[in-house]
Amino acid sequence: MPVSLTTLAVIAPTLAARSDALTWLGMSFAEHRADEWGQVYVYAMAYHCAHCMTMFMRAEQQAALGNYTAPVGPLTSVTAGKLSEGYGSTSHRVGEVSVSDQEYTATSYGLRYLSLRNSRGRIPFVARIDET
């Protein structure tokens, strides 16, 4: 089992057990550069993958109910019979959350991804100036 799938299995065992987990992990890794993440790269990609898979599964559930509209914001609760499940809301903030980060506040996996991203040191920009 690849190290990233092992990490995903620790973070989200149900998601890691899906037959398409490696495909989702591959997409997460393809969207990010390892040198920008340092030692937290594998963990961040596992959280990113879990977030994307969760959002996709929510969209599938909504489509199965006949709701084909794109979600406007994070899902805050779901009720099925006597079972009710709640999720994070837009009022929960992790570090600096921009509009482009807003989607990540919809899942605990996304929040952890943002936390890892915001906690790592920024890579300094170095400009070389040739004096001639």
TASULHU-V627393 format. One record per pair of residues at least 24 apart in sequence whose C-alpha atoms are under 10 Angstrom apart, sorted by the first residue. I is the first residue (numbers start at 0). J is the second residue. Records with the same first field share a line. If there is no record, write none. Layout:
I = J / J
//
This chain:
2 = 41 / 42
3 = 28 / 40 / 41 / 42 / 43 / 44 / 45
4 = 41 / 45
5 = 45
6 = 41 / 42 / 43 / 44 / 45 / 46
7 = 41 / 42 / 43 / 44 / 45 / 46 / 47 / 48 / 49
8 = 45 / 49
9 = 45
10 = 42 / 45 / 46 / 49 / 108
11 = 45 / 46 / 48 / 49 / 50 / 53 / 108
12 = 49
13 = 49
14 = 48 / 49 / 50 / 52 / 53 / 56
15 = 45 / 48 / 49 / 52
17 = 52
19 = 52
20 = 48 / 49 / 52
21 = 48
22 = 48
23 = 47 / 48 / 49 / 51 / 52
24 = 48 / 49 / 51 / 52
26 = 51
27 = 51
34 = 122
35 = 116 / 119 / 120 / 121 / 122
36 = 115 / 116 / 119 / 120 / 121 / 122
37 = 119 / 120 / 122
38 = 119
39 = 112 / 115 / 116 / 118 / 119
40 = 115 / 116
42 = 111 / 112 / 115
43 = 108 / 109 / 111 / 112 / 113 / 114 / 115 / 116
44 = 112
45 = 108 / 112
46 = 106 / 107 / 108 / 109 / 110 / 111 / 112 / 113 / 115
47 = 103 / 108 / 109 / 110 / 111 / 112 / 113
48 = 108 / 109 / 112
49 = 106 / 107 / 108 / 109 / 112
50 = 102 / 103 / 104 / 105 / 106 / 107 / 108 / 109 / 110 / 111 / 112
51 = 102 / 103 / 106 / 108 / 109
52 = 108
53 = 105 / 106 / 107 / 108 / 109
54 = 102 / 103 / 105 / 106 / 109
70 = 102
71 = 102
72 = 101 / 102 / 104 / 105
73 = 101 / 102 / 103 / 104 / 105 / 106
74 = 104 / 105 / 106
75 = 105 / 106
93 = 117
94 = 118
//
